[in-house]
Amino acid sequence: MLDSKFVRISLMWMVALGSVLSSRCRAQTNTDLSVAITELTDGSCDLFITETYIIDTSGPAPGTNSFQGALVAITNRGTNVPFQTVVQTGLLGIYVANFSPASNSLGETITLFDGHVSTNFFETLNPVFATQPQSRSVFVGSNVVLTAPAFHCTGYQWQKDGTNLTNNLNFTGVTNATLCTSNLTLDDAGTYTVIAEHPINPLSSLPATLSVFKPVLLSVAGDAPPGAVRILAGNADQSPFDAARVPNVQLYFTTDLTLDVADWAPVTNSFYLTNGVLECDLPTTGLSNGFWQVIEQP
């Protein structure tokens, strides 16, 4: 039979040793993880992960993960996403990855794995425009297409001057990425935007200005001053030219009709308005036979 004093001493050592082991088991390395996403105009996302190691002698807080080292994997939709280690020290890890969610996805779950523990992060994806609608200047009766496709949205709504458009004889595709206009009138001029719809964060595009002008006819006056040629420009419907439009009118000249319009030479002489008609006097010195064109900008 064992001596009762020996048994008591042995039990005391065992209790003390168990207390030490328990304390050491609770001394673990926790990780504080932060995730940030930058959405790009091609629909992909840059994922930035910061992993901070924290030594906590009391063990991990309830509901948190206990990590054993640096990240070894990042997954999205069950597919491993290559990542780059930017910084990795004894207490800090910073990683960068790029992934491509579905174009209509409104949120993505990212799984981080260090070889022992996995952590899931759900990140909401907001709309991002691949392209913005572009301003246009056209004549009455023209057809124009405005387009602004976006990723991570549930639909579209085009607006003119802040008011929702509806499909009619002049506008189609008002709830699509592409708005088609036809047989434009002066009343259709204005500021156009499209809203990429989203249940949390809908996004409006940049504004596009649609300028609609009356067609302009050019002619040569017969009463030009001596040594000059006078170019006349006026509305094709014979209505008076609006004075506010004068600064936006530019005259171009070329002797080669095979050239693109962008390669025609601008005429530096300014137009002036007389009795509702634009006039521009040019010296005949050095002036050769050629072709003229007037372009009006917004």
Protein Blocks (a to p, Z undefined) as FASTA:
>chain_A
ZZfklmmmmmmmmmmmmmmmmmmmmmccdddddddddddfkopacddddddddddfkbpa
ehiacdfbdcfbdceehiacddddfbdcfkbccddddddddfkbcbdcddddehjaccdd
ddddddddfbdcddddddehiacddddddehiabdcddeehiacdddfkbghklbfbdcd
ehiafklgccdddddddfklgcddddddddddddddddddfkbcehiacdddddfklpac
dfklmmmpccdddfbfkbcfklpccdfbdcddeehiacddddfehpacddddddddZZ
